[in-house]
Amino acid sequence: MKAEDKINKIIKKDKQLFMTTTRQSYNFVAEKGEGDFAYDITGRKFIDFSSFISVYNLGINSSLNVKNAMKRQIDKLMHAAFTDYYSELPLEFAEYLLKFLPRGFGRMFLSNSGTEANEAAIKFSKLFTKRQYILAFYNSFHGRSAGSLGLTASRIVQREHFGPFPNTVHTPYPYCYRCPFNQKYPGCGFSCIDYIRKYPLSKEVAGEEVSAIFFEPIQGEGGYIVPPKDYFKELKRLADEYGILLVDDEIQAGYMRTGKFLALDNFDVTADIYTMAKAIGGGLPLGVTIAKTALGDIPAGSHATTFGGNLVPIAGGLEGLKYISKNKKSLENMAKYKGGIITKRLNEMMDKYEIIGDVRGIGMMIGLELVKTKEKKEPAIKERDKLKQYAFDKGLLLLPAGQSSIRIIPPLTISEQSLMKGLDILEDAVKKLKIQRQ
Ligand SMILES: Cc1ncc(COP(=O)(O)O)c(C=O)c1O
């Protein structure tokens, strides 16, 4: 069978059998992967600038140690009924993970995905504070199960027909490139924080009734939006005024992606609860919710899930943490160095091509936003989709974010050679869009 026919056959069957996915563009049919590269079923090789949606931070299909630890654990025992029985490995994992967290964190819950990690955080913050409401941000993505979806406010298609979503209020995120208040940082004096005081917390719910503010330290699905350096200090000040907990969703931005284990560490602020998933399981499903010890305990039986603490992702996850621990400084330097290469190149491209409106990011979590004209900033949605396709045709995997952005999140371990080659393909794809600077 011809390669093209093989791909089309799979895609046709997939569309018949599976109800919905988020796939919107090119036809990549995954077969295998290693290091910097992914291969499709016809043997075509791709450089991956997506880390398979922020999962393979330590290389496509994870490092050999992670895989071997998982294989060994499969032979010993996979599922240990961690909600009912005890086992040692999750303790080792938890103790290791706590080494990467600020002091005072010592209570953990294990689940199987990002949305579950956030569901747990929603319930825990309500239990800890005995308050009902939650404040979250427009453009945010926290998952798609009922509770987390109440927080998510990134695209209507994700929420339409699924409401009502009780007890959540939303407020604008500091999206400075498109400031909802038409202001400029730092002259704005954080109008977006004043707004929270003046509107949601004055007109909709009393601050004293809000249990938690959920946020992403860098909005991922919403468009790779990076808040100004002091934003989270201001947010924490506001939260403290009302005794509200801060819940930091590190599911996409965490795990060394920005050069720090927690992306929030770039802002010199600590939260009260952190949630992690994606990369933390080394390629297998694992969600973690970590709370400050001082917040107390939750009643036995008030939350649990059958597969939480499954030993296979925990074994791989532990190896991943050991790898990070051993290589923390070099991962940090590499994120800075390689992130610097990416940002420099994208900024040069922004100077050359009318279509690139903004480049933003920290470490190796970088977004570029496409616009029809720099002056009016009309989102270049179709062009962004064409760009992904052009890049794919030349052997580069890219994923979208927000309305018209592209996320650049290669594995942290990518070689400089693959990085350069990927950036060359990206620039060729941008050139092909033919909207040059006038
Ligand atoms: C910041 C953030 N939170 C939560 C989620 C949901 O994670 P999952 O898809 O594992 O449920 C995602 C997924 O993209 C995410 O990026």
The ligand as a Gaussian input file, in Angstrom:
#p B3LYP/6-31G(d) Opt

LIG

0 1
 C       -2.276000      24.095000      32.275000
 C       -3.069000      22.834000      32.068000
 N       -3.862000      22.406000      33.053000
 C       -4.577000      21.266000      32.922000
 C       -4.555000      20.536000      31.758000
 C       -5.366000      19.292000      31.636000
 O       -4.547000      18.185000      31.645000
 P       -5.091000      16.770000      31.118000
 O       -5.288000      16.916000      29.642000
 O       -4.021000      15.807000      31.503000
 O       -6.380000      16.518000      31.835000
 C       -3.745000      20.963000      30.698000
 C       -3.698000      20.220000      29.427000
 O       -3.323000      20.678000      28.407000
 C       -2.987000      22.143000      30.856000
 O       -2.196000      22.604000      29.877000

